[in-house]
């Protein structure tokens, strides 16, 4: 049973519709619509052949696949990628081969990412002269790390 209906079209009949591998999975697998070769350290934007129409108030987040990362060092450069509700074009994924030695070859139809659909809130940004205090305060990058630095 689905919680939200997402309209979908594909660039050709042989492009698979995103699908969940197991009951309870958060991400639906999406695939490459072309063969891809990624040399060590190389990145490329890979078309999926999938176009969606999300309802207002939703976003599709494109997450890396853990198997590709663990086995081949392939990740998504801007993870998670954001597909806004108003976007109607083909979803593409910018993959990066982090392996220092091995070229990665992906074939048309290989699973390359996961699409997670989430509700989003729209914020009203209110300018103020000063922000209220908090326990963390202005502690930024690494402020809760080893040695308190």
N, C-alpha and C positions, 0 to 999 in steps of 0.2 A: 504494500500500500504506500503510495507516494504522499508526501506532505505538501508538495507544491508542483504545479504543472509548468514545465518548461517547453516552449515550442522549439522545434529543431528542424534544420534543413542541412543537407550535405551538398558538397560541390560535385559529387558524382555518386552513382548508385552503389559503388563498391566500398564507399567509406562507412565503416561501422559506427552505429550510434553509440554514444557513451553508455557504459554498463557497469554495474556493481558486480564485483567478483564473488562476494559473499554477503549473506544477510547481515545487516548491521554495519556494513562498510560506510564510512563517511564520504569517500571519494569514488567517483565513477571513472573508470579507465578511459583515456582518449589515446588515439594512435596517430602515427605519422602517415601521411598520404603519399610520401615519396621515400625513396631510398636515401639514406644519410650516411656520410662518413665523417667522423670527427677525429682529427689528429690530436695528439697530446696537447693540451692547453687551448685547443680551438673551440670556438663557439659559433653557432649558426642558428638562425631562426627557421623553425620547422613548421610547415603548414599541417593542420590536422584534417581539413576538409569539413569541419563542423562549424555551423553558424547557429546561434541560439537567440531567443527572445525571452529574456527574464521579465517577470512581473516587477513593477515598481516596488522598491523596498527590498530588493534582493541583489546579491552579487555572486558571481562565480569566481572562485579562487582556484588558480592553477598551481597545484603542488607537485614537487618531484616525486618520483616513484622510489621507494626505499630499495627495491631490488636492483634497479639501475645504478643507484648510488653505491650500494655495497659491493656489487659484482664488478662494475665497470668505472666507477668514479664519475658518473654522469649526473649532473644536477641542473637546476633551472637558475639562470643568472638573476632574475628579479623575483625570486620565490618569496611568497606566492605571487603569481601574476594576477592581475585584477581584470575581470571582464565586467564592465558596468552594465546595468539594466538597459541602457539606451543603445548599446553597441550591437550592430547587426551583421558585422563582417565575419570573415573566417577567423577562427581562433588559431593563433600560431603560438609556438612555445620556443623560447630562446634557450637552447641546451648548451651546456658547457662540459667538456671532457676535462676533468681535473687530474686524470692519470698522467704521470710524467713520462711514461714509456709506451703505452699501448694505444693504438688507434681503435676506435669503437665504430662498428658498422651496424646500422639499424636498417631493417627492411620495411618496405611499405606494409602497413598493418601492425607493426610492432607497437606495443603499449609504451608511451613515452611520458605520460603525466596522469595526474588525477584531478578531476574537476569536483570541487566541493561547493555546493550551493548553500548560501547562508543569508539570513535576514540581516539587514543593516539599519542603523538609526541615522537620521540626518540631524546634524548638530546646528544649533544657533550659536554663533561665536559672538560673545559679548565682551567688548573692550572695558577694562577696568584699570585703575591707576596702580593697584597692587593686588597680587593673588593672595588668597588665604594661606596660612602656614600648613605644613604637613610634617609627619614624622621624618620623611625622607628629605624634605627640603630641596635643595638644588643639587644633591648628589647625582651625578650622571654616570657616564660609561665607567664600569668597573667599581662603582662606589660600594657595592656589597660583596666584592671579591675577596680573595685570599689576603689576609693581613689588613683588611679594612681599606685597602687602596683602590 
